[in-house]
Amino acid sequence: MVAGCLFLFAVAVVVKLVSIQMVHGDKYKELALERTEKMFTIAPNRGNLYSDDGSLLATSVSRYSIRFDAVTVKEADFEAKVGPLSQALSNLLTKPVGHYEQLLRKAKINKNRYALVARNLDYSEYMAVKVLPLFNMGPYKGGLIVEQKTVREHPLGKIAERSIGYERFDENGYPTRVGLEGAFGQYLRGVEGKRLKQKIAKGQWKPIGNDNIVEPKDGYDVISTIDINIQDIAHHALLGQLEKYKADHGCVIVMETKTGEIKAISNLGRTTEGKYYERLNYAIGESHEPGSTFKLMSLAAALEDQVIDTSKIIDTEKGRWRVYDRIVRDSKHGGYGKISVAKAFEVSSNTAFAKIIHENYKQKPSAFVKRLKSMRLDRELGMPIKGEGVPVLRSPGSKGWSGISLAWMSHGYEVSLTPLQTLAFYNAIANDGEMLRPRLIKEVKEWNKTIHKFDKEVLNPSICSKETASQLQQLLKNVVEKEHGTGHRLYSPNFSMAGKTGTAQKNYVSKDPDKLKYISTFAGYFPAESPKYSCIVVIHEPDKSVGYYGADVSGPVFKSVARKIYANNPLVDEVESLEPKSVSADQDYERFYSEAQKQYNKVPNVRGMSGMDAIAILENLGLKVEVKGNGKVRKQSISHGTDLSKVELIVLELS
């Protein structure tokens, strides 16, 4: 029985050996190789993100964590140096001496091989820790363990943090891309390298050979359009107004009119503690009913279709006008009476606009929607940043369309746009009808070499005629400058602005008045005569007890941004010289200068020269000069070409 069992055992061993060699041999060879040799990834340096003037918006820096292996340190070395090490750590990292000594002794007692001493140290702090007592003995004798990681830092702090964004990958390799960092990650992230390493004693890995299998390639630098001065102005102006009105959230965008370059974009949301930070990218991602700022789009459509002109008189019906079973109301009790279309825009009359659009398009509602679509209000802008909000523009026959849709769309309800989409339209009006795609990036560079340059992108060369654009520009200017305009409190004699206020109701379907919230908006551009920047400010859910109208809540942010940009970039008017330029004087000077450079042995010809120039030349030659009359030399008493040695006095006759 024993012999039989041994025989069967031997057979099983042989079968297993054959199985390992013949069947699973390749698998186990690969497994053995993985345990002794391994391909490591070398992370490239991520490129920097810059503002338009070269200031850093985001950069990669190394951070270090310090841990302690209490097992490798000899007892005698530990006892001799734990005190000085604790004192040095306290001096460097500010925590009490007792904290560090207790931490180190506890690690020694528990035989902790991975005790955390400090984290998030910069390079200079890490270098200082390396030379402290005990730690200066190295990783084995001193127990020093150093972990390095690369982190992304924003030198501007929280300003524009959401717009700058980030790019992260989870354990499964799925990316989360936010803001500029996410949108242009393909340029910033670079290409990983590969290095083969061999496992040695104590779990350490050493490189095989001197060269990498694949060299890492650092990421490119990306130059954004953000102007840090304008960004700072916009951020703090928005923050101050959000705090004043205890609003839920808000955003501000400043764009260069002629190029579409975004110079500032700030998004601030309120925390439960009442503080504000860059929570979400509301400017690009939040689509909502724009309210009265949409009246510019409605009026542009009506003017282009020539169903009205700005002088036509509209009866505002004492501020209330019924459309089927619904009533359109003006903010002014009793309405505005009979007013022109131009004034209806300036005072932002809801009843007037509801009448204009409903009565002129009720027989052909699709014509109104078609005109709005021709102005590209139904499509996204196609921003590279992820998460752009989708605009909503209903059409006859679509879900939600009804008999009151035209009237409600006319003043900004039953439509939805993001702040950036609204701004793009206002910028187009300022730009004489040319609609541009907003741009956040200027170029991609590798050191001083340009890899890719981003130029102006035209989405629609003409959303309306130049005549319509000119009319709308004047009306937007009147909103601020006219005494009855809804934005007249923003007027300043020192700099000009043009724009439109908007106050949209939020949660208006609720019967509970406490749930009714508001969205306050101001959109426009400056200077009014020759626009350089367009700007939109949107503030959600301001405290109604403090105020909620667009002119009061969002308007001051717009004015503050415009005023400070004006202050930092003063307009300079050059005044031409008050002294008329004299061609003859220039010719006289040229002749005098030419004659004065010559070496003379004989009397020069000074006829035709001014008296003063002739006297200067002749007296420099040592001659006495007598002058008769004023003006230019008509006659000289000594002929030119006479030897100077024979002449003492020369008489000049001037006329």
VMD Tcl script that draws the C-alpha trace (Angstrom):
set ca {
  {0.00 0.00 0.00}
  {2.84 2.36 0.89}
  {4.68 1.54 -2.31}
  {1.49 2.02 -4.32}
  {0.82 5.44 -2.72}
  {4.39 6.57 -3.41}
  {4.05 5.43 -7.00}
  {0.81 7.41 -7.47}
  {2.39 10.46 -5.83}
  {5.37 10.21 -8.21}
  {3.01 9.99 -11.18}
  {1.16 13.10 -9.96}
  {4.43 15.00 -9.63}
  {5.45 14.04 -13.17}
  {2.03 15.05 -14.54}
  {2.25 18.40 -12.76}
  {5.77 19.02 -14.06}
  {4.70 18.21 -17.60}
  {1.67 20.50 -17.17}
  {3.83 23.36 -15.92}
  {6.39 22.92 -18.68}
  {4.17 22.10 -21.63}
  {0.78 23.62 -20.86}
  {1.32 26.59 -18.53}
  {5.01 27.15 -19.17}
  {4.68 30.48 -20.99}
  {2.29 31.81 -18.36}
  {4.64 31.03 -15.47}
  {7.67 32.34 -17.35}
  {5.88 35.67 -17.83}
  {4.84 35.71 -14.18}
  {8.42 35.04 -13.05}
  {9.69 37.76 -15.36}
  {7.14 40.23 -13.97}
  {8.37 39.52 -10.47}
  {11.99 40.24 -11.41}
  {11.68 42.73 -14.28}
  {9.01 45.39 -14.76}
  {8.32 48.19 -17.20}
  {7.80 51.46 -15.33}
  {6.01 54.52 -16.68}
  {7.89 57.82 -16.61}
  {5.43 60.68 -16.25}
  {6.22 63.69 -18.46}
  {6.19 67.24 -17.17}
  {2.81 68.82 -17.87}
  {2.98 72.06 -19.82}
  {2.29 75.43 -18.22}
  {-0.88 77.45 -18.75}
  {-0.27 81.19 -19.18}
  {-2.33 84.36 -19.36}
  {-2.06 86.54 -22.45}
  {0.82 88.56 -20.94}
  {2.85 85.50 -19.93}
  {1.77 85.29 -16.28}
  {1.35 81.76 -14.92}
  {-2.21 80.49 -14.50}
  {-1.28 76.86 -13.82}
  {2.01 75.03 -13.43}
  {3.29 71.68 -12.17}
  {5.42 71.54 -9.02}
  {6.86 68.68 -6.98}
  {5.55 68.03 -3.48}
  {7.15 65.68 -0.98}
  {5.86 63.52 1.88}
  {8.30 62.39 4.58}
  {7.82 59.03 6.33}
  {9.88 57.15 8.93}
  {10.93 53.49 8.93}
  {11.51 52.82 12.62}
  {12.70 49.21 12.12}
  {15.85 49.89 10.11}
  {17.24 52.40 12.65}
  {19.55 51.07 15.36}
  {18.39 51.68 18.92}
  {21.55 53.58 19.86}
  {21.30 55.92 16.86}
  {17.62 56.51 17.54}
  {18.09 57.43 21.22}
  {21.03 59.67 20.45}
  {19.31 61.67 17.73}
  {15.55 61.57 18.35}
  {15.75 64.72 20.51}
  {17.76 66.86 18.07}
  {15.63 65.56 15.16}
  {12.38 66.53 16.92}
  {13.75 69.98 17.72}
  {14.87 70.52 14.12}
  {11.51 69.35 12.74}
  {9.73 71.75 15.09}
  {11.89 74.66 13.94}
  {11.28 73.83 10.29}
  {7.60 72.80 10.31}
  {6.32 74.86 13.30}
  {4.62 72.08 15.27}
  {5.73 71.56 18.92}
  {8.85 69.53 19.69}
  {6.78 67.13 21.80}
  {4.54 66.32 18.83}
  {7.43 65.02 16.74}
  {9.21 63.19 19.56}
  {6.00 61.41 20.54}
  {5.33 60.49 16.90}
  {8.84 59.05 16.40}
  {8.92 57.13 19.69}
  {5.47 55.67 19.08}
  {6.63 54.48 15.63}
  {9.69 52.86 17.23}
  {7.65 51.04 19.87}
  {5.08 49.80 17.33}
  {7.80 48.92 14.80}
  {6.05 51.12 12.26}
  {7.82 51.04 8.93}
  {5.73 53.79 7.31}
  {4.99 56.52 9.88}
  {3.92 59.84 8.34}
  {6.08 62.74 9.56}
  {5.10 65.55 7.13}
  {3.34 65.95 3.81}
  {3.08 68.53 1.03}
  {6.58 69.92 1.49}
  {8.08 72.03 -1.25}
  {11.54 71.35 -2.64}
  {13.43 73.65 -0.27}
  {11.67 72.12 2.76}
  {12.43 68.63 1.48}
  {16.13 69.47 1.07}
  {16.19 70.88 4.61}
  {14.61 67.69 6.03}
  {17.19 65.48 4.31}
  {20.08 66.96 6.32}
  {18.41 66.82 9.75}
  {19.94 64.59 12.46}
  {19.24 60.87 11.90}
  {17.57 61.52 8.54}
  {20.96 62.53 7.13}
  {22.07 58.90 7.59}
  {19.90 57.87 4.62}
  {16.98 55.51 4.03}
  {18.38 52.44 5.79}
  {20.38 53.72 8.74}
  {18.26 56.84 9.21}
  {14.84 55.42 8.29}
  {14.08 58.27 5.90}
  {11.38 57.51 3.30}
  {10.64 60.20 0.72}
  {7.58 60.16 -1.55}
  {7.46 62.60 -4.43}
  {4.38 63.59 -6.39}
  {3.66 66.24 -8.97}
  {0.74 68.56 -8.27}
  {-0.88 71.33 -10.28}
  {-0.79 74.76 -8.67}
  {-2.62 77.98 -9.54}
  {-0.51 81.06 -8.73}
  {-3.65 83.25 -8.88}
  {-5.30 81.17 -6.14}
  {-9.06 80.85 -6.42}
  {-9.41 83.48 -9.14}
  {-10.63 81.81 -12.39}
  {-10.04 78.40 -10.79}
  {-13.03 76.78 -12.48}
  {-12.20 78.25 -15.87}
  {-8.60 77.06 -15.56}
  {-9.99 73.66 -14.52}
  {-8.21 70.33 -14.30}
  {-7.74 66.95 -15.97}
  {-7.94 63.81 -13.82}
  {-7.97 60.09 -14.51}
  {-9.50 57.53 -12.15}
  {-8.12 54.06 -11.39}
  {-9.83 52.69 -14.51}
  {-8.32 55.35 -16.76}
  {-11.56 57.30 -17.23}
  {-10.88 61.05 -17.53}
  {-12.64 64.00 -15.93}
  {-11.93 67.13 -17.90}
  {-12.83 70.60 -16.67}
  {-11.98 74.07 -18.00}
  {-8.91 74.95 -20.02}
  {-6.81 72.19 -18.47}
  {-9.32 69.60 -19.67}
  {-10.10 71.18 -23.03}
  {-6.46 71.45 -24.08}
  {-5.09 68.42 -22.25}
  {-3.87 66.90 -25.52}
  {-1.30 69.72 -25.70}
  {-0.53 70.04 -21.98}
  {-0.15 66.45 -20.83}
  {2.80 65.35 -22.99}
  {3.75 61.72 -23.74}
  {4.72 59.14 -21.13}
  {8.13 57.46 -21.24}
  {9.04 53.82 -20.42}
  {11.89 52.43 -18.33}
  {12.75 48.79 -17.65}
  {13.75 48.04 -14.05}
  {14.93 44.94 -12.18}
  {13.86 43.98 -8.67}
  {16.65 43.88 -6.12}
  {16.89 43.45 -2.35}
  {14.30 44.88 0.05}
  {11.71 45.42 -2.65}
  {13.75 48.06 -4.48}
  {13.84 48.40 -8.26}
  {16.89 49.53 -10.20}
  {17.01 50.61 -13.86}
  {18.39 48.16 -16.40}
  {20.86 49.95 -18.62}
  {21.49 53.68 -18.86}
  {18.77 54.70 -21.28}
  {14.99 54.77 -21.19}
  {13.13 52.43 -23.51}
  {10.93 55.39 -24.50}
  {11.93 58.91 -23.56}
  {9.13 61.01 -22.02}
  {8.07 64.09 -23.97}
  {7.05 67.09 -21.91}
  {3.73 68.81 -22.59}
  {3.44 71.99 -24.59}
  {2.75 75.35 -22.98}
  {-0.66 76.88 -23.69}
  {-1.13 80.67 -23.90}
  {-4.68 81.67 -22.98}
  {-6.54 84.88 -23.81}
  {-7.16 85.66 -20.12}
  {-5.94 89.08 -18.98}
  {-5.09 88.73 -15.28}
  {-5.79 92.40 -14.54}
  {-9.26 92.28 -16.10}
  {-9.82 88.87 -14.49}
  {-9.00 90.31 -11.07}
  {-11.31 93.29 -11.66}
  {-14.21 91.08 -12.79}
  {-13.76 88.56 -9.95}
  {-13.82 91.11 -7.15}
  {-16.60 93.21 -8.66}
  {-18.80 90.10 -8.92}
  {-17.85 88.88 -5.44}
  {-18.76 92.20 -3.84}
  {-22.19 92.28 -5.45}
  {-22.96 88.63 -4.63}
  {-22.15 89.30 -0.98}
  {-24.22 92.51 -0.93}
  {-27.32 90.80 -2.35}
  {-26.72 87.40 -0.68}
  {-27.23 85.78 -4.08}
  {-26.93 82.06 -4.78}
  {-24.45 82.30 -7.64}
  {-23.35 84.43 -10.55}
  {-20.90 84.90 -13.38}
  {-19.22 87.64 -15.40}
  {-17.56 87.41 -18.82}
  {-15.48 90.08 -20.56}
  {-14.74 89.56 -24.26}
  {-12.70 91.54 -26.78}
  {-15.16 92.73 -29.41}
  {-13.12 92.48 -32.59}
  {-11.34 89.18 -31.87}
  {-13.71 87.16 -29.66}
  {-10.92 86.67 -27.10}
  {-12.27 86.13 -23.59}
  {-10.31 88.40 -21.28}
  {-12.04 87.41 -18.04}
  {-14.49 84.75 -16.94}
  {-15.50 84.38 -13.30}
  {-18.02 81.94 -11.77}
  {-18.87 82.15 -8.07}
  {-21.33 80.03 -6.08}
  {-22.46 80.33 -2.46}
  {-21.59 77.72 0.17}
  {-23.74 76.79 3.17}
  {-21.47 79.05 5.25}
  {-22.27 82.03 3.01}
  {-18.84 82.12 1.34}
  {-18.29 82.18 -2.43}
  {-15.95 80.10 -4.56}
  {-15.58 78.83 -8.14}
  {-18.06 75.98 -7.87}
  {-19.32 75.44 -11.43}
  {-18.74 77.05 -14.82}
  {-22.10 78.84 -14.95}
  {-20.96 81.15 -17.76}
  {-20.58 78.32 -20.26}
  {-22.68 75.50 -18.81}
  {-25.86 77.02 -17.33}
  {-28.65 77.57 -19.84}
  {-31.60 79.59 -18.49}
  {-34.38 81.96 -19.56}
  {-32.63 85.26 -20.31}
  {-35.54 87.61 -19.62}
  {-35.45 91.12 -21.07}
  {-31.96 90.82 -22.54}
  {-33.69 88.69 -25.22}
  {-35.64 91.76 -26.37}
  {-32.58 92.70 -28.42}
  {-32.93 89.43 -30.36}
  {-36.68 89.93 -30.82}
  {-36.23 93.48 -32.06}
  {-33.43 92.45 -34.41}
  {-35.73 89.83 -35.97}
  {-38.63 92.29 -36.37}
  {-36.40 94.97 -37.93}
  {-34.80 92.49 -40.32}
  {-38.23 91.21 -41.41}
  {-39.35 94.85 -41.75}
  {-42.58 94.27 -39.85}
  {-41.90 97.38 -37.73}
  {-39.57 100.35 -37.44}
  {-38.28 102.02 -34.30}
  {-40.63 105.01 -34.66}
  {-43.85 102.98 -34.72}
  {-46.19 103.78 -31.81}
  {-47.29 100.94 -29.51}
  {-50.04 101.15 -26.88}
  {-48.76 99.48 -23.69}
  {-52.36 99.04 -22.45}
  {-51.77 100.51 -18.97}
  {-49.10 97.91 -18.30}
  {-51.35 94.84 -18.74}
  {-52.16 93.01 -21.96}
  {-54.13 89.78 -22.28}
  {-53.02 87.02 -24.64}
  {-55.68 84.32 -24.60}
  {-55.89 83.28 -20.94}
  {-52.60 84.83 -19.84}
  {-51.65 88.42 -18.98}
  {-48.38 90.13 -19.86}
  {-47.36 92.76 -17.28}
  {-44.97 95.68 -17.23}
  {-42.83 96.36 -14.19}
  {-44.21 99.92 -14.05}
  {-47.69 100.08 -12.55}
  {-50.07 101.67 -15.06}
  {-47.72 101.06 -17.97}
  {-46.08 103.62 -20.23}
  {-49.03 104.69 -22.35}
  {-48.50 105.03 -26.09}
  {-44.79 104.95 -26.85}
  {-42.49 104.32 -29.81}
  {-40.76 101.01 -30.33}
  {-37.46 102.73 -29.54}
  {-38.71 103.93 -26.17}
  {-40.33 100.55 -25.48}
  {-36.86 99.04 -25.76}
  {-35.30 101.73 -23.56}
  {-37.87 101.29 -20.76}
  {-38.06 97.51 -21.37}
  {-41.83 97.28 -21.78}
  {-43.00 93.65 -21.77}
  {-46.46 94.51 -23.08}
  {-45.05 96.47 -26.01}
  {-42.75 93.64 -27.10}
  {-45.43 90.98 -26.61}
  {-47.69 93.04 -28.88}
  {-44.98 93.67 -31.49}
  {-44.06 90.01 -31.93}
  {-47.47 88.40 -31.37}
  {-49.43 90.69 -33.66}
  {-46.87 90.69 -36.47}
  {-46.10 86.96 -36.46}
  {-49.27 85.23 -35.20}
  {-50.24 84.28 -38.75}
  {-46.72 83.01 -39.51}
  {-45.03 82.11 -36.20}
  {-42.48 79.94 -37.96}
  {-41.12 83.08 -39.70}
  {-40.12 84.56 -36.33}
  {-38.41 81.36 -35.22}
  {-36.73 80.99 -38.61}
  {-35.29 84.50 -38.31}
  {-33.95 83.75 -34.82}
  {-32.37 80.54 -36.12}
  {-30.74 82.45 -38.97}
  {-29.03 84.51 -36.26}
  {-27.66 81.25 -34.83}
  {-29.61 81.34 -31.57}
  {-30.60 77.68 -31.73}
  {-27.07 76.24 -31.76}
  {-24.21 75.86 -29.34}
  {-21.13 78.00 -29.87}
  {-18.94 74.92 -30.11}
  {-16.64 75.80 -27.23}
  {-13.68 73.46 -26.59}
  {-14.46 73.46 -22.86}
  {-16.68 70.52 -21.94}
  {-20.24 71.02 -20.76}
  {-21.57 73.88 -22.88}
  {-25.26 74.39 -22.16}
  {-27.73 73.60 -24.94}
  {-29.89 76.54 -26.12}
  {-33.67 76.06 -26.25}
  {-35.63 77.68 -29.08}
  {-39.08 76.21 -29.59}
  {-40.83 76.01 -32.95}
  {-44.50 75.70 -33.91}
  {-45.53 72.08 -33.44}
  {-42.73 71.25 -31.00}
  {-43.31 70.21 -27.40}
  {-44.34 73.17 -25.23}
  {-45.40 75.43 -28.11}
  {-48.75 77.19 -27.58}
  {-50.69 80.26 -28.60}
  {-48.89 82.40 -26.03}
  {-45.38 81.29 -27.05}
  {-44.70 84.23 -29.38}
  {-45.66 86.78 -26.72}
  {-43.60 85.07 -24.04}
  {-40.56 84.50 -26.26}
  {-40.58 88.20 -27.19}
  {-39.38 89.19 -23.70}
  {-37.17 86.21 -22.90}
  {-39.35 83.34 -21.67}
  {-39.87 79.91 -23.23}
  {-36.31 80.28 -24.61}
  {-33.04 79.37 -22.95}
  {-29.45 80.53 -23.48}
  {-26.19 80.40 -21.56}
  {-24.59 83.71 -20.53}
  {-21.82 83.19 -23.10}
  {-24.34 82.53 -25.90}
  {-26.18 85.75 -25.00}
  {-22.90 87.67 -24.90}
  {-21.89 86.34 -28.32}
  {-25.06 87.91 -29.79}
  {-24.51 91.27 -28.06}
  {-20.89 91.21 -29.21}
  {-22.10 90.63 -32.77}
  {-24.32 93.74 -32.61}
  {-21.36 95.75 -31.30}
  {-19.32 94.26 -34.16}
  {-21.74 95.51 -36.85}
  {-23.35 92.09 -37.23}
  {-20.30 89.80 -37.34}
  {-20.72 86.93 -34.83}
  {-17.51 85.38 -33.53}
  {-16.83 82.18 -31.64}
  {-15.55 83.17 -28.19}
  {-11.91 82.13 -27.82}
  {-9.96 81.16 -24.71}
  {-6.63 80.17 -26.30}
  {-4.14 82.20 -28.35}
  {-1.44 79.67 -29.13}
  {0.37 76.49 -28.14}
  {4.14 76.75 -27.74}
  {7.17 74.61 -27.13}
  {9.67 76.98 -25.57}
  {9.77 79.84 -28.09}
  {8.45 77.79 -30.99}
  {4.78 78.16 -31.92}
  {3.14 74.76 -32.43}
  {-0.39 75.96 -33.16}
  {-1.91 79.43 -33.38}
  {-5.62 80.08 -32.85}
  {-7.09 82.88 -34.93}
  {-10.43 84.66 -35.00}
  {-13.32 82.34 -35.92}
  {-16.38 83.81 -37.63}
  {-19.60 81.91 -36.88}
  {-21.81 84.19 -38.94}
  {-20.41 87.09 -41.00}
  {-23.71 88.95 -40.80}
  {-26.48 88.05 -38.38}
  {-28.31 91.18 -39.55}
  {-27.85 94.11 -41.89}
  {-25.50 96.94 -40.93}
  {-28.52 99.26 -40.86}
  {-30.28 97.08 -38.26}
  {-27.05 96.76 -36.24}
  {-26.64 100.54 -36.27}
  {-30.21 101.09 -35.05}
  {-29.77 98.56 -32.23}
  {-26.44 100.11 -31.22}
  {-28.15 103.47 -30.75}
  {-30.97 101.92 -28.70}
  {-28.49 100.09 -26.45}
  {-26.68 103.38 -25.92}
  {-29.97 105.11 -25.07}
  {-30.77 102.49 -22.38}
  {-27.83 103.85 -20.39}
  {-27.79 107.50 -21.45}
  {-31.47 108.44 -21.63}
  {-33.06 109.55 -18.35}
  {-35.93 107.09 -18.79}
  {-33.69 104.16 -19.84}
  {-33.64 101.19 -17.46}
  {-29.86 101.51 -17.15}
  {-29.69 105.29 -16.69}
  {-28.31 104.99 -13.15}
  {-25.20 103.42 -14.64}
  {-24.48 106.46 -16.82}
  {-21.12 108.16 -16.37}
  {-19.99 111.31 -18.18}
  {-16.41 110.03 -18.01}
  {-16.86 106.94 -20.17}
  {-19.58 105.60 -22.44}
  {-21.41 102.27 -22.20}
  {-24.23 100.57 -24.08}
  {-26.30 97.63 -22.92}
  {-29.57 96.09 -21.80}
  {-30.92 95.14 -18.40}
  {-32.76 91.90 -17.79}
  {-34.81 90.64 -14.84}
  {-36.20 87.14 -15.33}
  {-38.49 85.32 -12.93}
  {-37.39 81.90 -11.77}
  {-39.74 79.18 -10.47}
  {-42.68 81.35 -11.58}
  {-44.92 78.32 -12.13}
  {-45.10 77.82 -8.37}
  {-48.11 79.36 -6.62}
  {-45.99 79.98 -3.52}
  {-44.65 83.59 -3.71}
  {-41.77 82.68 -1.37}
  {-40.43 80.28 -4.01}
  {-40.39 82.96 -6.70}
  {-36.75 83.82 -7.46}
  {-35.11 86.17 -9.95}
  {-32.19 86.21 -12.38}
  {-30.65 89.65 -12.78}
  {-28.65 90.36 -15.93}
  {-26.85 93.18 -17.66}
  {-25.30 92.65 -21.10}
  {-23.57 95.21 -23.27}
  {-20.29 96.70 -24.41}
  {-17.98 99.70 -24.04}
  {-17.03 102.26 -25.25}
  {-20.42 102.80 -26.88}
  {-19.02 104.64 -29.93}
  {-16.16 102.28 -30.80}
  {-16.65 99.07 -28.80}
  {-13.51 97.39 -27.50}
  {-14.99 95.01 -24.92}
  {-18.35 93.31 -24.52}
  {-19.47 92.07 -21.11}
  {-22.30 90.16 -19.45}
  {-23.10 89.85 -15.76}
  {-25.67 87.30 -14.54}
  {-26.62 86.96 -10.86}
  {-29.04 84.24 -9.72}
  {-31.45 84.49 -6.82}
  {-30.49 87.76 -5.12}
  {-32.22 88.43 -1.80}
  {-35.53 90.03 -2.84}
  {-35.58 92.16 0.31}
  {-32.35 93.83 -0.83}
  {-33.15 94.07 -4.56}
  {-33.48 92.00 -7.72}
  {-33.69 94.25 -10.80}
  {-30.92 93.81 -13.35}
  {-29.98 97.50 -13.29}
  {-29.49 97.40 -9.51}
  {-27.91 93.96 -9.05}
  {-25.88 93.15 -12.18}
  {-25.51 96.63 -13.68}
  {-23.06 97.93 -11.03}
  {-20.72 94.98 -11.72}
  {-20.73 95.88 -15.42}
  {-20.04 99.55 -14.62}
  {-17.25 98.67 -12.16}
  {-15.55 96.45 -14.73}
  {-15.86 99.11 -17.45}
  {-14.67 101.93 -15.17}
  {-11.59 100.06 -13.95}
  {-10.64 98.87 -17.42}
  {-10.92 102.49 -18.58}
  {-8.73 103.58 -15.66}
  {-6.08 100.98 -16.47}
  {-6.23 101.60 -20.22}
  {-6.87 105.33 -20.68}
  {-7.85 106.53 -24.10}
  {-5.25 108.92 -25.48}
  {-6.20 111.57 -28.01}
  {-3.20 112.92 -29.91}
  {-3.27 116.65 -30.61}
  {-1.47 117.79 -33.71}
  {1.15 120.52 -33.31}
  {-0.39 123.96 -33.16}
  {2.56 125.33 -35.14}
  {1.99 124.83 -38.87}
  {4.73 122.89 -40.58}
  {6.67 125.19 -42.90}
  {8.14 123.57 -45.98}
  {10.25 126.61 -46.76}
  {11.67 126.70 -43.23}
  {12.70 123.08 -43.57}
  {14.36 123.84 -46.91}
  {16.21 126.82 -45.40}
  {17.48 124.68 -42.57}
  {18.65 121.96 -44.94}
  {20.56 124.56 -47.02}
  {22.10 126.18 -43.94}
  {23.16 122.80 -42.54}
  {24.70 121.82 -45.88}
  {26.61 125.12 -46.22}
  {27.82 125.04 -42.60}
  {29.48 121.64 -43.13}
  {31.72 122.94 -45.97}
  {35.32 124.19 -45.69}
  {35.65 127.63 -47.41}
  {38.69 129.46 -48.85}
  {36.49 131.82 -50.83}
  {33.35 133.87 -50.15}
  {30.27 131.63 -50.41}
  {27.07 132.46 -52.26}
  {24.48 133.30 -49.56}
  {21.83 134.85 -51.80}
  {18.38 133.38 -51.11}
  {19.33 132.32 -47.58}
  {17.64 133.81 -44.53}
  {19.53 136.71 -43.02}
  {20.27 134.92 -39.75}
  {21.67 131.85 -41.52}
  {23.85 133.96 -43.84}
  {25.27 136.01 -40.94}
  {26.10 132.82 -39.00}
  {28.00 131.28 -41.93}
  {29.93 134.46 -42.85}
  {30.91 135.40 -39.31}
  {32.14 131.84 -38.70}
  {34.51 132.49 -41.64}
  {35.94 135.52 -39.78}
  {34.17 138.23 -41.82}
  {32.46 141.33 -40.50}
  {28.85 141.48 -41.70}
  {26.68 144.57 -42.18}
  {22.95 143.99 -42.76}
  {20.38 146.21 -44.45}
  {16.68 145.28 -44.35}
  {14.88 142.10 -43.20}
  {14.12 138.69 -44.67}
  {16.25 136.78 -47.12}
  {19.53 137.86 -48.75}
  {18.80 139.64 -52.02}
  {22.28 140.95 -52.68}
  {25.80 140.57 -51.23}
  {28.49 143.30 -51.66}
  {31.35 140.87 -52.29}
  {30.91 138.41 -55.12}
  {31.05 134.76 -54.28}
  {34.36 133.14 -55.23}
  {36.47 136.07 -53.90}
  {39.44 134.96 -51.78}
  {38.63 135.32 -48.08}
  {42.08 136.75 -47.43}
  {41.16 139.85 -49.47}
  {37.88 140.57 -47.65}
  {37.21 142.13 -44.19}
  {33.64 143.47 -44.53}
  {30.65 142.24 -46.48}
  {27.29 144.02 -46.76}
  {24.08 142.04 -47.16}
  {20.86 143.54 -48.50}
  {17.75 141.70 -47.29}
  {14.16 141.85 -48.53}
}
mol new
graphics top color blue
foreach p $ca { graphics top sphere $p radius 0.5 }
foreach p [lrange $ca 0 end-1] q [lrange $ca 1 end] { graphics top cylinder $p $q radius 0.2 }
display resetview
